[in-house]
Amino acid sequence: MVKPTSAPAQTTPVADFERSLDELEQLVARMEGGEMSLDESLSAFERGIGLYRHCQQALDQAELRVRLLLDPDAPDTAEPFAPEA
């Protein structure tokens, strides 16, 4: 008897960010290796730009969440938390 497969669980934003960053690092390493053709390098560069933008957007969203937690009424003027020395 074959068990039905369940739908894949959605990834969290953190896991998605880490996966994108990991893929970006692998692309950079492959490109730096110098073994790719020009066409492969261009495709990898395009993919890398997309991954970079995705990571930057995720970081921007995380920063906004932190600012909202620090000062929900005025997130643009929230001061970063500085631990006591």
C-alpha positions as CSV (number, residue, x, y, z in Angstrom):
1,M,0.0,0.0,0.0
2,V,1.4,3.4,-1.0
3,K,1.0,6.2,1.5
4,P,-0.1,9.6,0.1
5,T,2.6,12.2,0.3
6,S,1.8,15.3,2.2
7,A,2.3,18.7,0.7
8,P,5.8,20.1,1.3
9,A,6.0,22.4,4.3
10,Q,6.4,26.1,3.6
11,T,9.9,27.4,4.4
12,T,10.3,30.1,6.9
13,P,11.7,33.5,5.8
14,V,14.9,32.7,7.7
15,A,15.3,29.3,6.0
16,D,14.5,30.9,2.6
17,F,17.1,33.6,3.2
18,E,19.7,31.1,4.3
19,R,19.0,28.9,1.3
20,S,19.3,31.9,-1.1
21,L,22.5,33.1,0.6
22,D,24.0,29.6,0.4
23,E,23.2,29.3,-3.3
24,L,24.7,32.7,-3.9
25,E,27.9,31.7,-2.2
26,Q,28.1,28.5,-4.3
27,L,27.5,30.5,-7.5
28,V,30.3,32.9,-6.6
29,A,32.7,30.0,-5.8
30,R,31.9,28.4,-9.2
31,M,32.4,31.7,-11.0
32,E,35.7,32.3,-9.2
33,G,36.9,28.9,-10.2
34,G,37.1,30.0,-13.8
35,E,35.8,26.7,-15.2
36,M,32.5,28.2,-16.6
37,S,31.9,29.2,-20.1
38,L,31.0,32.8,-20.9
39,D,27.3,31.8,-21.3
40,E,27.3,29.9,-18.1
41,S,29.0,32.8,-16.3
42,L,26.4,35.2,-17.6
43,S,23.5,32.9,-16.5
44,A,25.1,32.5,-13.1
45,F,25.6,36.2,-12.8
46,E,21.9,36.9,-13.6
47,R,20.9,34.2,-11.0
48,G,23.3,35.8,-8.5
49,I,21.8,39.2,-8.9
50,G,18.3,37.8,-8.3
51,L,19.5,36.0,-5.2
52,Y,21.3,39.1,-3.9
53,R,18.2,41.2,-4.4
54,H,16.1,38.5,-2.6
55,C,18.5,38.4,0.3
56,Q,18.6,42.2,0.5
57,Q,14.8,42.4,0.6
58,A,14.7,39.8,3.3
59,L,17.2,41.8,5.4
60,D,15.2,45.0,4.9
61,Q,12.1,43.2,6.1
62,A,13.9,41.9,9.1
63,E,15.2,45.4,10.0
64,L,11.7,46.8,9.7
65,R,10.3,44.1,12.0
66,V,13.1,44.9,14.6
67,R,12.2,48.6,14.3
68,L,8.5,47.9,14.8
69,L,9.4,45.8,17.9
70,L,11.6,48.6,19.3
71,D,9.1,51.4,18.8
72,P,5.8,50.3,17.2
73,D,4.4,53.9,17.1
74,A,7.4,55.4,15.3
75,P,9.5,52.7,13.6
76,D,11.5,55.2,11.6
77,T,12.9,56.9,14.7
78,A,13.5,53.8,16.7
79,E,16.9,53.6,18.3
80,P,18.8,50.4,18.1
81,F,19.1,48.4,21.3
82,A,22.5,48.9,22.9
83,P,23.4,46.3,25.6
84,E,24.9,47.7,28.8
85,A,28.6,47.2,29.1
